[in-house]
Amino acid sequence: MASTAVTIRKWIMLAHRWMGVGFCVLFFAWFTSGMVMMYWRFPTVDAEDRIARAAALDPATIHVNAQRAAKSVPSGAPSRVRLNVLDGRPVYRFSSGRKSTLVFADDGRRIDAIPQEMALRIASAWIGLPANSASFEGLIVYDDQWTVEPSISSQGPFWKYSWPNFDEIYVSHATGEVVQHTNRASRIGAYFGAIPHWLYFTGLLRDRRIWSQAVIWISGAGTVMSLLGLAAGVWLYSSSKRVPFKGQKHWHVILGLVFGLVTCTWVFSGLLSMSPFDWLNDRDVPDLQRAFHGDRLDLGLFLAKKPSEAIVVSHLEAKELEFVVLAGTPLYLASETVRKTRLIPMNGPATNSLETSQIMEAIKRAAAIAESRLVTEYENYYVDRQNKHPLPVLYVRLDDAQRSAFYIDLKSGKVVESYGSRSRLERWLYHGLHSIDLPWLYARRPGWDILVLFLLLGGASLSVTSLIIAWKLIRRKFSSKCRRVSEEALAQ
């Protein structure tokens, strides 16, 4: 029995050693890039950027109503309609799935593609720099490093412009919206953060299936290696209550015993980010967003109040007007910023938010409610380190087998977060283990920063000792082989 245990321990240590040679560099890159990603993410243009940099709508220039403009939409009734400014003119943006149609609201003319000259003016206005100082980088047809995100690449091709201060702007050829903005700092942050951490390499990402499988298999193998290392360290220590090594191996075992478990959970939770297991995916959670707003917008419901009138009564410097139907009730959502919005009904004054009773009535038409409450601060299943998730929100749990739960923004009636029984487990196995996103810890920063940096530094140090041991092993094997070859040559 003892000899069997010794044999098993020997094979575990050998497997860990040789797998470690291949993974020590990758693990070090993951830990160090994780530190960068705490503060610098992959550059993106989100709704906050888009609205903040947009021009304000001028009610006097809006002469065509949405129902008339929608006659130019080839795909029929749209699922989403927004009114904002394109190159100084009001424009309706009709969306049906991934397809978008643009119709100017001043003369009703449809625009099928954005010409280069217009794209330059749009980019110049966005960045606030003169158009004559821009360099044209071409029409980007194939994704480059900064357009490989699916949410970005789906809007291609792109007109690309750069400025002497190293800012780069990508304007969608189809929609005329700025879909990517990078500068020297954000690109450097991504090269040291998101790109090595997510294996976001352009050649690999152009085939999302290959990239996904590569991340899954590498993360899976890394999880196995971490478990083997942890098992080997515990076995070594438990047999004699001490570490039977000196030098780098001694520190490697000590660091492994302290940081090995968190290394394993980080790699495993990174694997879960790719959703490799169907048993963690909720397939039966109701689509409450769809139940609220329907599949298609009936623009005839908005004839009672013109968009220009809605902008005036909003008392905002509105930069976007979205057409919303909540359980059959039409509303305009006017936005000056992401957080500064007003809801304008067809009849009655503008309001800052919906009444909870309105949302509850809309939900009751679609499903039975088991629990509801107003959420005024972040909690376990509704948390955001950047504090961008809106508050307050309405929490609603349905009376169904999945115990489906939803967090609904009172300012727009949109579902911000949703959970079922399986996705609750995934929330802890993925976000909980990977980001340590505990609301009480987020609320006590820099406590979260200190803890996570400590764990990442520990993991990086563990990787460094692995690198040193691996280098010594390879050098010893290489020297031994060279010596053997020399001896054989001399013998001949």
Secondary structure, DSSP 4 states (H G I P E B T S, - for coil): -HHHHHHHHHHHHHHHHHHHHHHHHHHHHHHHHHHHHTT-------HHHHHHTSPPP-GGG--S-HHHHGGG-TTSS-SEEEEEEETTEEEEEEEETTEEEEEETTT--EE-S--HHHHHHHHHHHHTS-GGG-EEEEEE-S--TTS-SHHHHTT--EEEEE-TTS-EEEEETTT--EEEEE-HHHHHHHHHTHHHHHT--HHHHTSHHHHHHHHHHHHHHHHHHHHHHHHHHHHHHHHHTS----THHHHHHHHHHHHHHHHHHHHHHHHHTT---GGGS-SSS--HHHHHH-SS--GGGGTTS-HHHHHHHHTS--SEEEEEEETTEEEEEEESSSSSEEEEESSS--BSS--HHHHHHHHHTTS-EEEEEEE-S-BTTB--TTS-S-SSEEEEEESSTT--EEEEETTT--EEEEE-HHHHHHIIIIIIHHH---HHHHTTTTHHHHHHHHHHHHHHHHHHHHHHHHHHHHHHHHHHHHHHHHHHHHH-
